Amino acid sequence: MRKIVTVAAVAGLGFLAANAAIAQEDPELIFKKNTVFHLLSPDAKLATYVIDDPQISGVACYFTVPEQGGWSGWAGFAEQRSETSLACRQVGPVTMGAKFSQGEAIYEKRRSLFFKTMHIVRGCDPKRNVLVYLSYTDKLIDGSPQNSTSTVPIMPWGNSPAPNCKEYLNQ
């Protein structure tokens, strides 16, 4: 009996730790704004979120995505639209954790039950010392040309010098 309780407790702690890790990766909701009124079901909205670059401290990306209304949108069955807008900014001294590759993913979120995913990826313009962020949505069959780009010129912050993104780029 004691062994079963111990196994259940360890499994429960593992589940809580996994959920905590997932919660940390979720973007922070800033606000939502209704765009389409539905009388008897949830309205369609635009939702604005923020995420911190997980590998580069001092950079935050704000993005807005449409959320389908109606009962199918509420239940998670509606295919969400592909449009996104993106604005990334330096919000503190920039420090880079490790080397990264051009087009490395910093965030992904499913936008339909099976086939569509929104991505935010990062790159570096080494000549200008600028981080470049791209948001786009892919779909298994036909894809989407909808995208948004934002740049973050790396600047000194207070007494902290500006690192050079070229030094952290995998060649």
C-alpha positions in Angstrom: 0.0 0.0 0.0 2.8 2.4 0.9 4.5 1.8 -2.5 1.3 2.6 -4.4 0.9 5.9 -2.4 4.6 6.8 -3.1 4.2 6.1 -6.8 1.0 8.1 -6.9 2.7 11.0 -5.1 5.7 11.0 -7.4 3.4 10.8 -10.5 1.3 13.7 -9.1 4.4 15.8 -8.5 5.6 15.1 -12.0 2.2 16.1 -13.4 2.3 19.4 -11.4 5.9 20.1 -12.5 5.0 19.5 -16.2 2.0 21.8 -15.9 4.1 24.5 -14.2 6.7 24.3 -17.0 3.9 24.6 -19.6 2.3 27.5 -17.7 5.7 29.4 -17.8 5.8 29.0 -21.6 2.3 30.4 -22.1 2.2 34.0 -23.2 0.8 36.6 -20.8 -2.5 38.0 -21.9 -2.5 41.8 -22.0 -6.1 42.4 -23.1 -8.8 41.2 -25.5 -11.1 43.4 -27.7 -14.4 42.2 -29.2 -14.6 42.4 -33.0 -17.8 40.4 -33.8 -20.9 40.3 -31.7 -22.7 37.0 -31.3 -26.1 37.1 -29.6 -26.1 33.6 -28.0 -22.5 32.5 -28.2 -19.1 34.0 -27.4 -17.9 37.0 -29.4 -15.0 36.9 -31.8 -12.0 38.8 -30.4 -8.5 40.1 -31.0 -6.2 39.0 -28.2 -2.9 40.8 -27.4 -0.2 38.8 -25.6 3.4 39.2 -24.6 6.2 36.7 -24.3 9.8 37.2 -23.2 12.4 35.7 -25.5 13.3 32.5 -23.6 17.0 32.7 -24.6 17.7 36.5 -24.7 16.8 38.4 -21.6 15.8 42.0 -22.1 13.6 41.4 -25.1 9.8 41.0 -25.1 7.5 40.3 -28.1 3.9 41.5 -28.2 1.6 39.8 -30.6 -2.1 40.0 -31.5 -4.1 37.1 -32.9 -7.8 36.8 -33.8 -9.9 34.4 -31.8 -12.9 32.9 -33.5 -16.2 33.4 -31.7 -19.3 31.2 -31.8 -19.7 27.8 -30.1 -17.1 26.1 -32.3 -14.5 28.8 -31.4 -15.4 28.4 -27.7 -15.1 24.6 -27.8 -11.7 24.8 -29.7 -13.0 23.2 -32.9 -12.9 26.3 -35.1 -9.9 26.9 -37.3 -8.4 30.2 -36.1 -7.4 32.8 -38.7 -3.8 33.0 -39.8 -3.2 36.8 -39.3 -0.9 37.9 -36.6 0.8 41.2 -35.8 4.1 41.4 -33.9 6.1 44.0 -32.1 9.3 43.1 -30.3 11.2 45.6 -28.1 14.2 45.9 -25.9 12.8 46.2 -22.3 16.1 45.9 -20.3 19.7 45.1 -20.7 20.1 42.4 -23.3 22.0 39.3 -22.3 22.2 36.3 -24.5 22.1 32.9 -22.9 23.7 30.7 -25.6 24.3 30.5 -29.3 21.3 30.3 -31.6 20.5 29.6 -35.2 18.9 31.8 -37.8 15.1 31.2 -37.7 15.2 29.5 -34.3 11.7 29.1 -32.9 10.9 31.0 -29.6 7.2 30.3 -29.5 4.6 28.0 -31.2 0.9 27.7 -30.6 -1.7 25.5 -32.3 -4.3 27.5 -34.2 -6.6 24.6 -35.2 -7.4 21.2 -33.8 -5.0 19.4 -36.1 -3.3 21.2 -39.0 -2.4 24.9 -38.2 0.4 26.3 -36.0 1.5 29.9 -35.3 5.3 30.4 -34.9 7.5 33.2 -33.7 11.1 32.7 -34.8 14.3 34.8 -34.2 17.3 35.7 -36.3 20.2 38.1 -36.2 21.3 40.8 -38.7 25.0 40.7 -37.8 26.0 43.7 -39.9 23.6 46.0 -38.0 23.5 44.1 -34.6 19.7 43.8 -34.8 17.6 40.9 -33.7 14.9 40.0 -36.2 11.6 38.3 -35.2 9.1 36.8 -37.6 5.6 35.5 -36.9 3.9 33.2 -39.4 1.3 30.5 -39.5 1.8 27.2 -41.3 -0.8 24.7 -42.4 -0.2 21.1 -43.3 -1.8 21.3 -46.8 -1.6 24.8 -48.3 0.3 27.1 -45.8 -0.3 30.8 -45.4 1.5 33.9 -46.6 0.3 35.9 -43.6 3.3 37.1 -41.6 4.6 39.9 -39.5 8.2 41.0 -38.8 9.7 43.1 -36.0 13.3 44.1 -35.2 15.1 45.0 -32.0 18.3 47.0 -32.4 20.5 45.9 -29.5 21.4 49.1 -27.6 23.4 49.7 -24.3 21.2 49.8 -21.3 22.3 52.0 -18.4 25.9 50.9 -17.7 25.4 47.6 -19.5 27.2 47.4 -22.9 25.3 46.1 -25.9 26.3 42.5 -26.8 26.9 41.7 -30.4 24.4 39.1 -31.8 26.9 38.0 -34.3 29.0 36.4 -31.5 26.0 34.3 -30.5 25.0 33.2 -34.0 25.6 29.6 -35.0 27.4 29.7 -38.3 
